[in-house]
Amino acid sequence: MKSDIVYALAAMVCYGIGDFIYKRAATTGVAAEQFLMGQGWVFCPATIGYAWITERLYFTSYAGWGGLAGLFLLIGFFNYVGSLRSSSVSVIAPVFRLNFIVTAALAIGWLGEPLTGAKLGGFAMALSAGWLLLGGSIGGRVADASPTPHALTQVIVATLATGVANFCHKLGLAGGATPETLLAAQAIVFSTTMTGVSYARSGTIVLPRGVAMHSVAAAAVLIAAFLFLLHGMRHGEASIIVPITQMGFGIAAVLGVIFFKEQLTARKIAGLGAAGVALLILAVG
């Protein structure tokens, strides 16, 4: 198996665990901006330190794409955490992870990456998985986990913003920026801006009790996820690597059923099966 696919699969696992941590944090009732601020405080120095220690910290003009990605990710993750407060992770995570459609469309249209039959098949199966897991009516019966209109709006905004962010990273990599530098630039913009947003909304930057545990865990998992993603995109096509990494919603859905006792319906099982087929097509095709 090619190294870029291995990186993508590793990122997929990390993103799935990250989605689960986000849901655990959301169930505590903590405000999205406070949770993300705490995450940024860990994420930022850790990524800069890692880039410096590995001697891969080279700030050039192309590193600016990492900073722009950080801004879009702030919009994406802020809305994502908000949507999880009122809906199940096994429903919201699959929709959010469909952000790869945005990245793939931009990579194919802007960078000229080829649109193959395998990609189309994988995208179709992934969309089917998202639709099945989103909920709705089957035979006149409405799924218990259907998201509220507000949560659905939030997750759609999050999906679009995150898809653009991943494409920004690809542009930075194409210009010669190292993955570590892009991630450091992303972290600086995300952390400083999120701290300002949190202060503006709550009037303080003091973290509530219990937030640090979830923020540290989320930051650790996402540092690994982003590094795997960026190294995968450095050597592979964004329209293949990003879709594979975003299949982590299957892991989040399974963890939601196990730990949050979310309902395991025939539709959810079909959705997870479709996600597995999509992953296989994209990885092998």
Sequence and secondary structure as in RCSB ss.txt:
>XXXX:A:sequence
MKSDIVYALAAMVCYGIGDFIYKRAATTGVAAEQFLMGQGWVFCPATIGYAWITERLYFTSYAGWGGLAGLFLLI
GFFNYVGSLRSSSVSVIAPVFRLNFIVTAALAIGWLGEPLTGAKLGGFAMALSAGWLLLGGSIGGRVADASPTPH
ALTQVIVATLATGVANFCHKLGLAGGATPETLLAAQAIVFSTTMTGVSYARSGTIVLPRGVAMHSVAAAAVLIAA
FLFLLHGMRHGEASIIVPITQMGFGIAAVLGVIFFKEQLTARKIAGLGAAGVALLILAVG
>XXXX:A:secstr
  HHHHHHHHHHHHHHHHHHHHHHHHHTT  HHHHHHHHHHHHHHHHHHHHHHTT     GGGHHHHHHHHHHHH
HHHHHHHHHTTS HHHHHHHHGGGHHHHHHHHHHHS     HHHHHHHHHHHHHHHHHH  EETTEE TT   HH
HHHHHHHHHHHHHHHHHHHHHHHHTT  HHHHHHHHHHHHHHHHHHHHHHHHS     TTHHHHHHHHHHHHHHH
HHHHHHHHHHS HHHHHHHHGGGHHHHHHHHHHHH     HHHHHHHHHHHHHHHHHHH 
